[in-house]
Every structure is written in structure tokens, then in C-alpha cells.
Amino acid sequence: MLKVGDKLPQFEGTNQDGETVSSEKLIGKKLVIFFYPHANTPTCTVEACNLSDNYSKLEKAGFQLLGISGDSVKKQKNFHSKFAFPYDLIADESHEILEKFGVWQEKKTFGKTYMGIVRTTFIFDEKGICERVIEKVTSKTAAEQILEG
């Protein structure tokens, strides 16, 4: 997994509107990239809505936000439209971005082992250097976790 001091990996992804988002264009402002397992699932919805509800506070603190999951562009579009999120959601069906950040990992639930996304938030400075990694994301207070750093 990416750690504090690492550079923002180079990537290109497709957002909910089918537009390309490039990591190179994200440099220059503080950046929050949050990875979540699945669009429109209860915990992911709570997290994304918490970030949306606190977007003005995050923006005032100088952050830009980007959400990424392995969902399709269509699922991201539905999720984005349903809740009118003020930030982009990236569809990473190939898991290329997920693997660059190290969040595509083996998980266990009810004794079953499978590959999945580990809910993680990365915070980068204006130069694209990782300042913080939040591995124990609390969905209901995700924005507070970012702002308390």
C-alpha cells in the first residue's frame, strides 16, 4: 500500500461522465483520494455523503476530492446523480489504479477469502506527496478524519 512520503502514482481514469481524469492535472492543490468498495452500498453511501455534506469545509481547507472504486462508469454515474456529489467518482474496472495505490487486497468475510477494495483515504500535498493515509476510515465521520490531520 502507498505510504506517507510516496509520490502520487500516475494514472488516468474515467469519471462518472465518461471524461478522463489524469493524476497530473490534480497536482497543485491538496488532494484527497478515497477508495470505497462499491457504489450505492450502505457504508460507501454514508462515507460519500459525509464527504459531500462537508465539502465546503474540505474545500475551505484547500482540499480537492476524488472517489475511486472498481465499479463501472454507469454505476458511478447513477451513484453520483442520485446524491449530487460535488466531486468526481472514477470507475476503475481494470483495477489498475486500485493496484497502484495498493488497495486491491485479499479480504476475509465470514470465513470466505476474496479479492476486494480496502476502504482507504490518501491525502496528498500540493506537490503530490502523500502526507497521510487513513486506513481505518469511519464512514460517518470521514470528513472529520481528513480535517483533523
N, C-alpha and C positions, 0 to 999 in steps of 0.2 A: 504494500500500500504506500502511496505517496506520503511523505512526511515533511515536517517543518524544515524549511531551508531548500526544499526541492523547487525546481522551476515548473511553471505551468506547462504541462505537456502540449505539444502542437496537435491540434485536431480541427476537423471540420465536421459539423453535424447539421442535421436538417431540423428546423423548428416546426412548431405546430402549423405554420402557414406554408410549409414547403420551401422556405428560404434557408440558404446556407448561412450558418453561424460559424465564424472562424475564431479560434483562440487568439490569433494575432491581433484581431480587432478589439479584444477585450482588455488589452494592456492599457494602462494609463489611469484607470480608476481602481479602487479597491473592489475586489471581486469575490462573491460568494457563489460557489457551485455546490448545489445539494443534490445528492443521488438518492433516489427513492425506488423501492421495488416495483410498484405497479400503479398506474394512473387509476383514479376513481375507486381505490380501495379505502376502507375506513381510516387506517392510520396515516396513509400517504395523503389523503384528503385533509385530515386535521393539520398535518405539517404544512402542506402547501397553502392552506387557508390562513394559518397563523402567520406565515411569511407575508402573504398578501395583505392581511389585516394590519400588519405592522410595517408595510412597505415604505410609507412616508418617513417613519423613524429610521429605517435602514438607509434610505436614500439621503436623509439629512446627515447621517453619519458617514456618507460618502460611498456607500456600497452599491454595486450593481449586482443583480441576481440572475442565476441561470439554474434551471432544474433539468436533470437528466435521468432517464430510465430506459429500459430496453423495450418500451412499448413502440407501436407503430405511429407514424405521423397522424393517422386517422384517430387513434386513441388519444394521442396528446392533444389534438385539435378539439375533440369532444370534451376532454378534461378542462382545457384552457377556456373554452367557450362557456361551459357550464358554470364556472366560478369567476370568469372575467379576470384572470390573473394579469397583473401589470408587468409581468416578466415572461421571457421565453421559456418554453419547455422543449428539450431536444429529444428526438427519437433516435435511440442507438440500438436498433435491432441486431446489428452485426456484433455488438458488444466491444467494438474497437476502442471506444472512449472509456467504457467501463473498465477494460483491461489495462489501459494506460494509467488509470488512477488506482488500480488495484482493488476495486470494489466488487468485482465479479469473483465470488469465492464460494467454497464449499460451505453449505449451511446444513443444520440439522433441526428438524422439527418432528416431534412425536416419534423419535427413533428413526426417521427417514432422512437419508442423506441426499442432497441435491445441490446443483449449482444455482446461485442467485445473487442478487444485489444486496450488499451490506449497506444499510442506511447510514450515510456518512456525509458530513458537510466540510468543505475545504474553504479556507479563507486566504486570499492572495493579496499582496500589496500592489501598489501601482506599477511596480516593475515586473510583476508576475512571479514573485517568490512566495511560496507557501508560508504563511505566518502562523496558522492554526489548523488543526484537524480536530473536528468534533466527531468522535466515534460513537459516543453514547448520546445520540440525538433524542431529545424528548419532544415528541411531535407537538404537544400543547404549548410548549414554551421555546420552540425552535428559534424565533427571532430574539428572545431574551438571551439565549445561549450565545448567539452571534454578537449581540451588543455588549454583553458583559466582559468580552475579551479585551 
